[in-house]
Amino acid sequence: GLMNYSRFFSASAPVLSPSKRVYTVSLPPKDELQVAFSRASGPGGQNVNKRSTKVEIRFSLEKARATWLPDHIFDSFVQVSKTFQNGEGEVSMTSMVHRTQEHNLSEVMKKLLQLLKDAEDVSLGRATKSEAKGEKVKRNDARKKRRSRQKLAELESYQRAKQSPEE
């Protein structure tokens, strides 16, 4: 039967993320996206074989630019969505992590919204969420390296101190 997708496509107000960033981007109107359902692969037995729960959304970048994708983030959106672009100048995103179409649709919409936010971040010269995560990992790695160097130095000086009085 037909499902009511309106809750996934509501005109969203600027979203405040935990980092208190204000975003002006919102999801496109539903008629701007091609939404297709198919059977997912992988584990799940009969459920996976019988039900079309995998969701794919796709849209043309050119059409999006003409209709709903704001000019000021277009170039950065093209940049951040590279991995989701196919050869025909379309962006295609899928989700099949959940057991229902609704959950997968909302998941794929979440992915799209995050891409739009990343694009806005890039256009404003801010670090994107995923980049920020990378920075954190780098910092932690550097911290671990320093700590292990300190430990090694302490160990070596301890061993030197232990050896010297026995001469």
DSSP file (Angstrom, degrees, kcal/mol; ACC not computed):
  #  RESIDUE AA STRUCTURE BP1 BP2  ACC     N-H-->O    O-->H-N    N-H-->O    O-->H-N    TCO  KAPPA ALPHA  PHI   PSI    X-CA   Y-CA   Z-CA
    1    1 A G              0   0    0      0, 0.0     2,-0.2     0, 0.0     0, 0.0   0.000 360.0 360.0 360.0 169.5    0.0    0.0    0.0
    2    2 A L        -     0   0    0      1,-0.0     2,-0.3     2,-0.0     0, 0.0  -0.543 360.0-148.6 -77.2 140.1    0.9    3.6   -0.2
    3    3 A M        -     0   0    0     -2,-0.2     2,-0.9    99,-0.0     3,-0.0  -0.764  18.0-116.5-107.1 156.1    2.8    5.1    2.7
    4    4 A N        +     0   0    0     -2,-0.3     3,-0.4     1,-0.1     4,-0.1  -0.813  34.1 173.5 -91.9 107.3    2.6    8.6    4.0
    5    5 A Y    >>  +     0   0    0     -2,-0.9     3,-2.2     1,-0.2     4,-0.8   0.447  47.2 106.5 -91.0  -0.5    6.1   10.0    3.6
    6    6 A S  G >4 S+     0   0    0      1,-0.3     3,-0.9     2,-0.2     4,-0.3   0.803  70.7  60.6 -55.9 -32.9    5.2   13.5    4.6
    7    7 A R  G 34 S+     0   0    0     -3,-0.4     3,-0.4     1,-0.3    -1,-0.3   0.774 104.2  50.5 -68.7 -21.2    6.9   13.3    8.0
    8    8 A F  G <4 S+     0   0    0     -3,-2.2    -1,-0.3     1,-0.2    -2,-0.2   0.685 115.6  42.7 -82.9 -17.1   10.3   12.7    6.3
    9    9 A F  S << S+     0   0    0     -3,-0.9    -2,-0.2    -4,-0.8    -1,-0.2   0.177  77.4 139.9-115.9  16.7    9.9   15.6    4.0
   10   10 A S        -     0   0    0     -3,-0.4     2,-0.8    -4,-0.3    17,-0.3  -0.288  68.5 -98.8 -64.3 147.8    8.5   18.3    6.3
   11   11 A A        -     0   0    0     15,-0.1     2,-0.3     1,-0.1    -1,-0.1  -0.531  50.5-146.1 -67.0 109.4   10.0   21.8    5.7
   12   12 A S        -     0   0    0     -2,-0.8     3,-0.1    15,-0.2    -1,-0.1  -0.588   2.7-132.3 -89.6 141.0   12.5   21.7    8.5
   13   13 A A        -     0   0    0     -2,-0.3    -1,-0.1     1,-0.2    10,-0.1  -0.348  55.9 -64.2 -73.2 164.2   13.6   24.8   10.4
   14   14 A P        -     0   0    0      0, 0.0     2,-0.5     0, 0.0    -1,-0.2  -0.294  62.7-127.4 -52.6 134.4   17.3   25.4   10.9
   15   15 A V        -     0   0    0     10,-0.3     2,-0.8     8,-0.2     8,-0.7  -0.726  10.4-146.1 -94.8 129.5   18.6   22.5   12.9
   16   16 A L  B     -A   22   0A   0     -2,-0.5     6,-0.2     6,-0.2    -1,-0.0  -0.833  18.6-161.0 -92.1 114.3   20.6   23.0   16.0
   17   17 A S    >   -     0   0    0      4,-1.2     3,-2.8    -2,-0.8     4,-0.1  -0.445  38.9 -93.9 -86.6 169.0   23.1   20.3   16.4
   18   18 A P  T 3  S+     0   0    0      0, 0.0    -1,-0.1     0, 0.0    -2,-0.0   0.811 127.2  61.4 -53.6 -29.6   24.8   19.5   19.7
   19   19 A S  T 3  S-     0   0    0      1,-0.1    -3,-0.0     2,-0.1    -2,-0.0   0.342 115.7-118.0 -81.5  11.6   27.7   21.8   18.7
   20   20 A K    <   +     0   0    0     -3,-2.8     2,-0.3     1,-0.2    -1,-0.1   0.758  60.4 153.9  61.9  28.2   25.1   24.6   18.5
   21   21 A R        -     0   0    0     -4,-0.1    -4,-1.2     1,-0.0     2,-0.5  -0.694  38.0-138.9 -84.9 140.8   25.6   25.3   14.8
   22   22 A V  B     -A   16   0A   0     -2,-0.3     2,-0.4    -6,-0.2    -6,-0.2  -0.872  18.3-163.6-100.9 130.0   22.7   26.8   13.0
   23   23 A Y        -     0   0    0     -8,-0.7    -8,-0.2    -2,-0.5    94,-0.1  -0.887  19.5-166.3-113.6 144.4   22.0   25.4    9.6
   24   24 A T        +     0   0    0     -2,-0.4    -1,-0.1   -10,-0.2     2,-0.1   0.551  60.8 102.5 -99.3 -10.5   19.9   27.0    6.9
   25   25 A V        +     0   0    0    -10,-0.1     2,-0.3    91,-0.1   -10,-0.3  -0.370  46.3 178.7 -75.8 152.1   19.7   23.8    4.7
   26   26 A S        -     0   0    0    -12,-0.1   -15,-0.1    -2,-0.1    -2,-0.0  -0.958  36.2 -82.6-144.9 165.9   16.7   21.6    4.6
   27   27 A L        -     0   0    0     -2,-0.3   -15,-0.2   -17,-0.3     3,-0.1  -0.322  51.8-105.7 -67.9 150.2   15.6   18.4    2.8
   28   28 A P        -     0   0    0      0, 0.0    -1,-0.1     0, 0.0     5,-0.1  -0.281  43.2 -85.1 -72.2 160.3   14.2   18.8   -0.7
   29   29 A P    >   -     0   0    0      0, 0.0     3,-2.2     0, 0.0     4,-0.3  -0.386  44.0-115.3 -62.0 147.0   10.5   18.4   -1.5
   30   30 A K  G >  S+     0   0    0      1,-0.3     3,-1.3     2,-0.2     5,-0.1   0.768 111.7  62.7 -63.2 -26.4    9.6   14.8   -2.0
   31   31 A D  G 3  S+     0   0    0      1,-0.2    -1,-0.3     3,-0.1     0, 0.0   0.590  94.3  64.6 -75.8  -5.2    8.7   15.1   -5.7
   32   32 A E  G <  S+     0   0    0     -3,-2.2     2,-0.4    27,-0.0    -1,-0.2   0.578  96.8  68.1 -87.1 -10.1   12.3   16.2   -6.4
   33   33 A L  S <  S-     0   0    0     -3,-1.3     2,-0.7    -4,-0.3    26,-0.2  -0.867  74.7-137.5-112.5 142.2   13.7   12.8   -5.4
   34   34 A Q  E     -B   58   0B   0     24,-2.8    24,-1.9    -2,-0.4     2,-0.5  -0.880  25.4-165.5 -91.2 122.8   13.3    9.5   -7.0
   35   35 A V  E     +B   57   0B   0     -2,-0.7     2,-0.4    22,-0.2    22,-0.2  -0.943   9.1 179.0-112.4 124.1   12.6    6.9   -4.3
   36   36 A A  E     -B   56   0B   0     20,-2.9    20,-2.7    -2,-0.5     2,-0.4  -0.957  14.0-153.7-126.2 144.4   12.9    3.3   -5.1
   37   37 A F  E     +B   55   0B   0     -2,-0.4     2,-0.3    18,-0.2    18,-0.2  -0.925  22.3 159.6-114.7 140.6   12.5    0.2   -3.0
   38   38 A S  E     -B   54   0B   0     16,-2.3    16,-2.3    -2,-0.4     2,-0.3  -0.923  46.4 -76.4-147.6 174.6   14.2   -3.1   -3.6
   39   39 A R        -     0   0    0     -2,-0.3    13,-0.2    13,-0.3    10,-0.1  -0.572  47.3-130.3 -78.6 137.7   15.1   -6.3   -1.7
   40   40 A A        -     0   0    0     11,-0.6     2,-0.2    -2,-0.3    -1,-0.1  -0.331  17.0-132.7 -78.6 165.0   18.1   -5.9    0.6
   41   41 A S        +     0   0    0     -2,-0.1    -1,-0.1    55,-0.0     8,-0.0  -0.550  59.6  43.7-106.6 178.4   21.0   -8.4    0.6
   42   42 A G  S    S-     0   0    0     -2,-0.2     3,-0.2     2,-0.0     6,-0.1  -0.340  95.9  -7.5  88.6-166.2   22.7  -10.1    3.5
   43   43 A P  S    S+     0   0    0      0, 0.0     0, 0.0     0, 0.0     0, 0.0  -0.139  81.7  95.4 -67.4 161.3   21.4  -11.8    6.6
   44   44 A G    >>  -     0   0    0      3,-0.1     3,-1.1     4,-0.0     4,-0.7   0.300  65.4-145.7 136.6  -3.7   17.7  -11.7    7.6
   45   45 A G  H >> S-     0   0    0      1,-0.3     4,-1.8     2,-0.2     3,-0.5  -0.134  72.8  -2.5  56.3-137.7   16.4  -14.9    6.1
   46   46 A Q  H 3> S+     0   0    0      1,-0.2     4,-2.4     2,-0.2     5,-0.3   0.845 130.7  61.5 -59.0 -36.8   12.9  -15.0    4.8
   47   47 A N  H <> S+     0   0    0     -3,-1.1     4,-1.9     1,-0.2    -1,-0.2   0.920 107.4  43.9 -56.0 -46.2   12.3  -11.4    5.8
   48   48 A V  H << S+     0   0    0     -4,-0.7    -8,-0.3    -3,-0.5    -1,-0.2   0.862 114.6  49.9 -68.2 -36.7   15.1  -10.2    3.5
   49   49 A N  H  < S+     0   0    0     -4,-1.8    -2,-0.2     1,-0.2    -1,-0.2   0.833 118.0  36.3 -72.6 -32.1   14.0  -12.4    0.7
   50   50 A K  H  < S+     0   0    0     -4,-2.4     2,-0.4    -5,-0.2    -2,-0.2   0.800 106.9  63.6 -94.3 -30.8   10.3  -11.4    0.7
   51   51 A R     <  -     0   0    0     -4,-1.9     2,-1.5    -5,-0.3   -11,-0.6  -0.804  68.0-137.7-111.1 138.5   10.2   -7.7    1.6
   52   52 A S        +     0   0    0     -2,-0.4   -13,-0.3     1,-0.2    -4,-0.1  -0.651  47.9 143.2 -88.1  85.4   11.6   -4.8   -0.4
   53   53 A T        +     0   0    0     -2,-1.5     2,-0.3    -5,-0.2    -1,-0.2   0.611  34.0 102.4-102.4 -12.8   13.0   -2.8    2.5
   54   54 A K  E     -B   38   0B   0    -16,-2.3   -16,-2.3    -3,-0.2     2,-0.4  -0.542  59.0-156.3 -71.9 134.2   16.2   -1.4    0.9
   55   55 A V  E     -BC  37  95B   0     40,-2.5    40,-2.0    -2,-0.3     2,-0.4  -0.928  13.3-175.4-116.2 135.0   15.6    2.2    0.0
   56   56 A E  E     -BC  36  94B   0    -20,-2.7   -20,-2.9    -2,-0.4     2,-0.4  -0.996   2.2-171.2-126.2 130.0   17.4    4.2   -2.7
   57   57 A I  E     +BC  35  93B   0     36,-2.9    36,-2.8    -2,-0.4     2,-0.3  -0.943  11.3 173.8-113.0 143.7   17.0    7.9   -3.3
   58   58 A R  E     +BC  34  92B   0    -24,-1.9   -24,-2.8    -2,-0.4     2,-0.3  -0.997   6.9 172.4-145.4 151.8   18.5    9.6   -6.3
   59   59 A F  E     - C   0  91B   0     32,-1.8    32,-2.9    -2,-0.3     2,-0.4  -0.988  35.8-106.1-154.8 152.8   18.3   13.0   -7.9
   60   60 A S  E  >  - C   0  90B   0     -2,-0.3     4,-2.5   -28,-0.2    30,-0.2  -0.644  20.8-143.2 -80.9 132.6   20.0   14.9  -10.7
   61   61 A L  H  > S+     0   0    0     28,-2.4     4,-2.5    -2,-0.4     5,-0.2   0.907 101.3  51.0 -61.7 -42.1   22.5   17.5   -9.5
   62   62 A E  H  > S+     0   0    0     27,-0.4     4,-2.0     2,-0.2    -1,-0.2   0.928 112.5  45.0 -62.4 -45.3   21.6   19.9  -12.3
   63   63 A K  H  > S+     0   0    0      1,-0.2     4,-2.0     2,-0.2     5,-0.3   0.894 112.4  52.5 -66.0 -38.4   17.9   19.7  -11.5
   64   64 A A  H  X>S+     0   0    0     -4,-2.5     5,-3.6     1,-0.2     4,-0.7   0.904 108.1  51.2 -63.1 -40.2   18.6   20.0   -7.8
   65   65 A R  H  <5S+     0   0    0     -4,-2.5    -1,-0.2     1,-0.2    -2,-0.2   0.894 112.3  47.0 -63.1 -38.9   20.5   23.2   -8.5
   66   66 A A  H  <5S+     0   0    0     -4,-2.0    -1,-0.2    -5,-0.2    -2,-0.2   0.801 127.9  21.0 -73.2 -28.6   17.7   24.6  -10.6
   67   67 A T  H  <5S-     0   0    0     -4,-2.0    -3,-0.2    -5,-0.1    -2,-0.2   0.882 132.6  -7.1-108.2 -65.1   15.0   23.8   -8.0
   68   68 A W  T  <5S+     0   0    0     -4,-0.7    -3,-0.2    -5,-0.3    -4,-0.1   0.643  95.1  94.4-119.1 -16.0   15.9   23.2   -4.4
   69   69 A L  S   <S-     0   0    0     -5,-3.6     5,-0.1    -6,-0.1    -1,-0.0  -0.709  76.6-122.3 -86.7 116.2   19.7   23.1   -3.8
   70   70 A P    >>  -     0   0    0      0, 0.0     3,-1.3     0, 0.0     4,-0.7  -0.225  11.7-129.7 -59.9 140.3   20.8   26.6   -2.8
   71   71 A D  H >> S+     0   0    0      1,-0.3     3,-1.1     2,-0.2     4,-0.6   0.875 102.8  63.1 -55.5 -41.6   23.5   28.2   -5.0
   72   72 A H  H 34 S+     0   0    0      1,-0.3    -1,-0.3     2,-0.1     4,-0.2   0.703 114.2  32.1 -65.8 -18.1   25.8   29.1   -2.1
   73   73 A I  H <> S+     0   0    0     -3,-1.3     4,-2.5     2,-0.1    -1,-0.3   0.426  91.8  97.4-113.2   1.7   26.3   25.5   -1.1
   74   74 A F  H <X S+     0   0    0     -3,-1.1     4,-2.5    -4,-0.7     5,-0.2   0.942  85.8  44.5 -57.0 -52.8   26.0   23.9   -4.6
   75   75 A D  H  X S+     0   0    0     -4,-0.6     4,-1.8     1,-0.2    -1,-0.2   0.910 116.2  46.4 -61.2 -42.7   29.8   23.6   -5.2
   76   76 A S  H  > S+     0   0    0      1,-0.2     4,-2.7     2,-0.2    -1,-0.2   0.825 110.0  54.9 -70.7 -28.4   30.6   22.3   -1.8
   77   77 A F  H  X S+     0   0    0     -4,-2.5     4,-2.0     2,-0.2    -2,-0.2   0.921 106.1  51.2 -66.9 -42.0   27.7   19.8   -2.0
   78   78 A V  H  < S+     0   0    0     -4,-2.5    -2,-0.2    -5,-0.2    -1,-0.2   0.906 112.8  48.5 -57.9 -40.6   29.2   18.5   -5.3
   79   79 A Q  H >< S+     0   0    0     -4,-1.8     3,-1.1    -5,-0.2    -2,-0.2   0.944 114.7  41.2 -64.8 -51.2   32.5   18.1   -3.4
   80   80 A V  H 3< S+     0   0    0     -4,-2.7     3,-0.3     1,-0.2    -1,-0.2   0.710 113.9  53.1 -76.0 -17.8   31.1   16.4   -0.2
   81   81 A S  T >< S+     0   0    0     -4,-2.0     3,-2.2    -5,-0.2     4,-0.5   0.302  72.5 115.0 -98.9  11.1   28.7   14.1   -2.2
   82   82 A K  G X  S+     0   0    0     -3,-1.1     3,-1.6     1,-0.3    -1,-0.2   0.871  73.9  53.0 -44.4 -48.1   31.5   12.7   -4.5
   83   83 A T  G 3  S+     0   0    0     -3,-0.3    -1,-0.3     1,-0.3    -2,-0.1   0.657 109.6  49.7 -69.5 -13.6   31.2    9.2   -3.2
   84   84 A F  G <  S+     0   0    0     -3,-2.2     8,-3.2     2,-0.1     2,-0.3   0.390  88.9 104.1-103.6   3.1   27.5    9.1   -3.8
   85   85 A Q  B <   -D   91   0B   0     -3,-1.6     6,-0.2    -4,-0.5     2,-0.2  -0.662  53.8-157.1 -90.1 139.2   27.6   10.4   -7.4
   86   86 A N    >   -     0   0    0      4,-2.3     3,-1.2    -2,-0.3     4,-0.3  -0.454  39.2 -90.9-100.0-178.6   27.1    8.1  -10.4
   87   87 A G  T 3  S+     0   0    0      1,-0.3    -2,-0.0    -2,-0.2    -1,-0.0   0.687 118.1  65.8 -66.8 -17.5   28.4    8.6  -13.9
   88   88 A E  T 3  S-     0   0    0      2,-0.1    -1,-0.3     1,-0.0     3,-0.1   0.210 118.7 -99.7 -94.2  17.5   25.1   10.4  -15.0
   89   89 A G  S <  S+     0   0    0     -3,-1.2   -28,-2.4     1,-0.3   -27,-0.4   0.811  83.7 129.3  72.6  28.0   25.5   13.4  -12.7
   90   90 A E  E     -C   60   0B   0     -4,-0.3    -4,-2.3   -30,-0.2     2,-0.5  -0.844  56.6-134.6-113.9 153.1   23.1   12.0  -10.2
   91   91 A V  E     -CD  59  85B   0    -32,-2.9   -32,-1.8    -2,-0.3     2,-0.4  -0.927  26.3-174.4-102.1 129.6   23.5   11.6   -6.4
   92   92 A S  E     +C   58   0B   0     -8,-3.2     2,-0.4    -2,-0.5   -34,-0.2  -0.983   5.6 176.7-130.7 123.4   22.3    8.2   -5.3
   93   93 A M  E     -C   57   0B   0    -36,-2.8   -36,-2.9    -2,-0.4     2,-0.3  -0.970   5.1-171.8-128.1 141.6   22.1    7.1   -1.7
   94   94 A T  E     -C   56   0B   0     -2,-0.4     2,-0.3   -38,-0.2   -38,-0.2  -0.883   9.1-170.2-128.9 160.6   20.8    3.8   -0.2
   95   95 A S  E     +C   55   0B   0    -40,-2.0   -40,-2.5    -2,-0.3    13,-0.1  -0.961  20.0 154.7-147.0 134.7   20.0    2.4    3.2
   96   96 A M        +     0   0    0     -2,-0.3   -42,-0.1   -42,-0.2   -43,-0.1   0.019  44.8 109.3-142.4  30.7   19.2   -1.2    4.1
   97   97 A V  S    S+     0   0    0      7,-0.1     2,-0.2     6,-0.1   -43,-0.1   0.739  71.7  61.8 -80.5 -21.5   20.2   -1.3    7.8
   98   98 A H  S    S-     0   0    0      2,-0.2   -45,-0.0   -45,-0.2    -3,-0.0  -0.571  79.9-126.0-105.9 168.8   16.6   -1.5    9.1
   99   99 A R  S    S+     0   0    0     -2,-0.2     2,-0.3   -45,-0.0    -1,-0.1   0.517  88.6  59.8 -89.7  -5.7   13.9   -4.1    8.7
  100  100 A T  S  > S-     0   0    0      1,-0.1     4,-2.1   -47,-0.1     5,-0.2  -0.917  76.5-129.6-125.8 152.7   11.2   -1.6    7.4
  101  101 A Q  H  > S+     0   0    0     -2,-0.3     4,-3.0     1,-0.2     5,-0.2   0.914 109.2  55.8 -59.2 -44.0   11.0    0.8    4.5
  102  102 A E  H  > S+     0   0    0      1,-0.2     4,-2.6     2,-0.2     5,-0.2   0.931 109.1  45.2 -57.7 -47.5   10.0    3.6    6.8
  103  103 A H  H  > S+     0   0    0      1,-0.2     4,-2.2     2,-0.2    -1,-0.2   0.904 114.8  47.9 -64.9 -40.6   13.1    3.3    8.9
  104  104 A N  H  X S+     0   0    0     -4,-2.1     4,-2.5     2,-0.2    -1,-0.2   0.881 111.3  51.2 -67.6 -36.3   15.4    2.9    5.9
  105  105 A L  H  X S+     0   0    0     -4,-3.0     4,-2.1     2,-0.2    -2,-0.2   0.935 111.9  45.8 -64.6 -44.7   13.8    5.9    4.2
  106  106 A S  H  X S+     0   0    0     -4,-2.6     4,-2.0    -5,-0.2    -2,-0.2   0.875 112.3  52.9 -67.7 -33.5   14.3    8.0    7.4
  107  107 A E  H  X S+     0   0    0     -4,-2.2     4,-2.1     2,-0.2    -2,-0.2   0.927 110.2  46.3 -62.4 -46.4   17.9    6.7    7.6
  108  108 A V  H  X S+     0   0    0     -4,-2.5     4,-2.1     1,-0.2    -2,-0.2   0.837 111.4  52.4 -69.4 -31.9   18.7    7.7    4.0
  109  109 A M  H  X S+     0   0    0     -4,-2.1     4,-2.8     2,-0.2    -1,-0.2   0.877 107.0  53.0 -68.1 -37.7   17.1   11.1    4.6
  110  110 A K  H  X S+     0   0    0     -4,-2.0     4,-2.5     2,-0.2    -2,-0.2   0.924 108.8  50.2 -60.0 -44.5   19.3   11.6    7.7
  111  111 A K  H  X S+     0   0    0     -4,-2.1     4,-2.1     1,-0.2    -2,-0.2   0.921 111.7  47.7 -59.1 -45.4   22.3   10.8    5.5
  112  112 A L  H  X S+     0   0    0     -4,-2.1     4,-2.5     1,-0.2    -2,-0.2   0.916 111.0  50.4 -64.1 -43.5   21.2   13.3    2.9
  113  113 A L  H  X S+     0   0    0     -4,-2.8     4,-2.5     1,-0.2    -1,-0.2   0.904 109.3  51.6 -62.1 -40.4   20.6   16.0    5.5
  114  114 A Q  H  X S+     0   0    0     -4,-2.5     4,-2.8     2,-0.2    -1,-0.2   0.899 109.3  50.7 -63.3 -39.8   24.1   15.4    7.0
  115  115 A L  H  X S+     0   0    0     -4,-2.1     4,-2.6     2,-0.2    -2,-0.2   0.920 110.1  49.6 -61.7 -43.7   25.6   15.8    3.5
  116  116 A L  H  X S+     0   0    0     -4,-2.5     4,-2.1     2,-0.2    -2,-0.2   0.907 112.1  48.0 -62.3 -41.3   23.7   19.1    3.1
  117  117 A K  H  X S+     0   0    0     -4,-2.5     4,-2.8     2,-0.2    -2,-0.2   0.919 110.7  51.1 -64.5 -43.0   25.0   20.3    6.5
  118  118 A D  H  X S+     0   0    0     -4,-2.8     4,-2.8     1,-0.2    -2,-0.2   0.909 109.4  51.6 -59.0 -41.4   28.5   19.2    5.6
  119  119 A A  H  X S+     0   0    0     -4,-2.6     4,-2.5     2,-0.2    -1,-0.2   0.905 110.0  48.4 -62.5 -41.3   28.2   21.2    2.3
  120  120 A E  H  X S+     0   0    0     -4,-2.1     4,-1.5     2,-0.2     6,-0.2   0.914 110.8  51.3 -65.4 -41.6   27.1   24.2    4.3
  121  121 A D  H  <>S+     0   0    0     -4,-2.8     5,-3.1     1,-0.2     3,-0.3   0.938 111.3  47.6 -57.6 -47.7   30.0   23.8    6.7
  122  122 A V  H ><5S+     0   0    0     -4,-2.8     3,-1.4     1,-0.2    -2,-0.2   0.914 109.9  52.0 -61.5 -43.6   32.4   23.6    3.8
  123  123 A S  H 3<5S+     0   0    0     -4,-2.5    -1,-0.2     1,-0.3    -2,-0.2   0.788 112.9  45.9 -66.4 -24.4   31.0   26.7    2.1
  124  124 A L  T 3<5S-     0   0    0     -4,-1.5    -1,-0.3    -3,-0.3    -2,-0.2   0.380 117.2-113.6 -96.4   3.7   31.3   28.6    5.3
  125  125 A G  T < 5S+     0   0    0     -3,-1.4    -3,-0.2    -4,-0.3     2,-0.2   0.686  71.4 136.5  75.0  17.3   34.9   27.3    5.9
  126  126 A R      < -     0   0    0     -5,-3.1     2,-0.3    -6,-0.2    -1,-0.3  -0.603  63.8-100.8 -91.8 159.1   33.9   25.3    9.0
  127  127 A A        -     0   0    0     -2,-0.2    -1,-0.1    -3,-0.1     2,-0.1  -0.600  42.2-122.9 -72.9 137.4   35.2   21.8    9.6
  128  128 A T     >  -     0   0    0     -2,-0.3     4,-3.1     1,-0.1     5,-0.2  -0.340  24.8-103.4 -76.3 165.7   32.5   19.3    8.7
  129  129 A K  H  > S+     0   0    0      1,-0.2     4,-1.9     2,-0.2     5,-0.1   0.921 123.3  46.9 -52.3 -48.3   31.2   16.8   11.3
  130  130 A S  H  > S+     0   0    0      1,-0.2     4,-1.8     2,-0.2    -1,-0.2   0.882 113.2  48.4 -67.0 -36.8   33.2   14.0    9.8
  131  131 A E  H  > S+     0   0    0      2,-0.2     4,-2.4     1,-0.2    -1,-0.2   0.921 108.0  54.8 -65.9 -42.3   36.4   16.1    9.5
  132  132 A A  H  X S+     0   0    0     -4,-3.1     4,-1.9     1,-0.2    -2,-0.2   0.891 106.6  52.1 -57.3 -39.3   36.0   17.2   13.1
  133  133 A K  H  X S+     0   0    0     -4,-1.9     4,-2.2    -5,-0.2    -1,-0.2   0.914 107.5  52.0 -62.0 -43.5   35.8   13.5   14.1
  134  134 A G  H  X S+     0   0    0     -4,-1.8     4,-2.5     1,-0.2    -2,-0.2   0.887 107.3  52.3 -59.5 -42.0   39.1   12.9   12.2
  135  135 A E  H  X S+     0   0    0     -4,-2.4     4,-2.6     1,-0.2    -1,-0.2   0.907 108.0  51.6 -60.9 -42.2   40.8   15.8   14.1
  136  136 A K  H  X S+     0   0    0     -4,-1.9     4,-2.6     2,-0.2    -2,-0.2   0.925 109.3  49.6 -61.0 -45.8   39.7   14.2   17.4
  137  137 A V  H  X S+     0   0    0     -4,-2.2     4,-2.6     1,-0.2    -1,-0.2   0.924 110.5  50.8 -59.7 -45.7   41.2   10.9   16.3
  138  138 A K  H  X S+     0   0    0     -4,-2.5     4,-2.6     1,-0.2    -2,-0.2   0.927 110.4  49.5 -57.2 -46.8   44.5   12.6   15.4
  139  139 A R  H  X S+     0   0    0     -4,-2.6     4,-2.4     1,-0.2    -1,-0.2   0.928 111.9  47.7 -59.1 -46.1   44.6   14.4   18.7
  140  140 A N  H  X S+     0   0    0     -4,-2.6     4,-2.5     1,-0.2    -1,-0.2   0.897 111.0  51.0 -64.0 -40.2   44.0   11.2   20.6
  141  141 A D  H  X S+     0   0    0     -4,-2.6     4,-2.5     2,-0.2    -1,-0.2   0.925 110.4  49.1 -61.8 -44.2   46.6    9.3   18.6
  142  142 A A  H  X S+     0   0    0     -4,-2.6     4,-2.5     1,-0.2    -2,-0.2   0.904 110.6  51.4 -61.1 -41.2   49.2   12.0   19.3
  143  143 A R  H  X S+     0   0    0     -4,-2.4     4,-2.4     1,-0.2    -1,-0.2   0.921 109.9  48.8 -62.2 -44.7   48.3   11.9   23.0
  144  144 A K  H  X S+     0   0    0     -4,-2.5     4,-2.5     2,-0.2     5,-0.2   0.911 110.6  51.1 -61.7 -42.9   48.8    8.1   23.1
  145  145 A K  H  X S+     0   0    0     -4,-2.5     4,-2.2     2,-0.2    -2,-0.2   0.938 110.9  47.7 -59.7 -48.5   52.2    8.4   21.3
  146  146 A R  H  X S+     0   0    0     -4,-2.5     4,-2.5     1,-0.2    -1,-0.2   0.922 112.0  50.8 -58.1 -45.2   53.4   11.0   23.8
  147  147 A R  H  X S+     0   0    0     -4,-2.4     4,-2.6     1,-0.2    -1,-0.2   0.907 109.9  48.2 -61.8 -43.8   52.3    8.9   26.7
  148  148 A S  H  X S+     0   0    0     -4,-2.5     4,-2.2     1,-0.2    -1,-0.2   0.867 110.7  52.3 -69.0 -32.2   54.0    5.8   25.5
  149  149 A R  H  X S+     0   0    0     -4,-2.2     4,-2.4    -5,-0.2    -2,-0.2   0.925 110.1  48.8 -64.0 -43.1   57.2    7.8   24.9
  150  150 A Q  H  X S+     0   0    0     -4,-2.5     4,-2.7     1,-0.2    -2,-0.2   0.928 111.1  49.9 -60.3 -45.9   57.0    9.1   28.5
  151  151 A K  H  X S+     0   0    0     -4,-2.6     4,-2.6     1,-0.2    -1,-0.2   0.909 110.4  49.9 -60.7 -42.7   56.5    5.6   29.8
  152  152 A L  H  X S+     0   0    0     -4,-2.2     4,-2.7     2,-0.2    -1,-0.2   0.921 110.8  49.4 -62.6 -44.5   59.5    4.3   27.9
  153  153 A A  H  X S+     0   0    0     -4,-2.4     4,-2.5     1,-0.2     5,-0.2   0.913 111.4  49.4 -61.6 -43.0   61.7    7.1   29.1
  154  154 A E  H  X S+     0   0    0     -4,-2.7     4,-2.2     1,-0.2    -2,-0.2   0.924 111.3  49.5 -61.5 -43.9   60.6    6.4   32.7
  155  155 A L  H  X S+     0   0    0     -4,-2.6     4,-2.5     1,-0.2    -2,-0.2   0.923 111.3  48.8 -61.4 -46.2   61.3    2.7   32.3
  156  156 A E  H  X S+     0   0    0     -4,-2.7     4,-2.4     1,-0.2    -1,-0.2   0.917 112.1  47.5 -62.8 -43.2   64.8    3.3   30.9
  157  157 A S  H  X S+     0   0    0     -4,-2.5     4,-2.3     1,-0.2    -1,-0.2   0.875 111.2  52.6 -67.8 -34.1   65.7    5.8   33.7
  158  158 A Y  H  X S+     0   0    0     -4,-2.2     4,-1.9    -5,-0.2    -1,-0.2   0.919 110.4  47.2 -63.6 -44.3   64.4    3.3   36.3
  159  159 A Q  H  X S+     0   0    0     -4,-2.5     4,-1.7     2,-0.2    -2,-0.2   0.886 111.4  51.1 -66.6 -37.7   66.5    0.5   34.8
  160  160 A R  H  X S+     0   0    0     -4,-2.4     4,-2.1     1,-0.2    -2,-0.2   0.930 110.3  49.2 -62.8 -44.7   69.6    2.8   34.7
  161  161 A A  H  < S+     0   0    0     -4,-2.3    -1,-0.2     1,-0.2    -2,-0.2   0.867 109.7  52.5 -62.2 -37.2   69.1    3.7   38.3
  162  162 A K  H  < S+     0   0    0     -4,-1.9     4,-0.3     1,-0.2    -1,-0.2   0.859 112.6  44.5 -68.3 -35.4   68.8    0.1   39.2
  163  163 A Q  H >< S+     0   0    0     -4,-1.7     3,-1.1     1,-0.2     4,-0.2   0.874  99.0  69.4 -78.5 -37.3   72.1   -0.9   37.5
  164  164 A S  G >< S+     0   0    0     -4,-2.1     3,-1.5     1,-0.2    -1,-0.2   0.840  91.5  53.8 -60.7 -41.7   74.4    1.8   38.7
  165  165 A P  G 3  S+     0   0    0      0, 0.0    -1,-0.2     0, 0.0    -2,-0.1   0.772  99.0  65.5 -66.7 -20.3   74.8    1.1   42.4
  166  166 A E  G <         0   0    0     -3,-1.1    -2,-0.2    -4,-0.3    -3,-0.1   0.502 360.0 360.0 -79.6  -0.3   75.9   -2.5   41.8
  167  167 A E    <         0   0    0     -3,-1.5    -1,-0.2    -4,-0.2    -3,-0.1   0.517 360.0 360.0 -60.9 360.0   79.2   -1.5   40.0
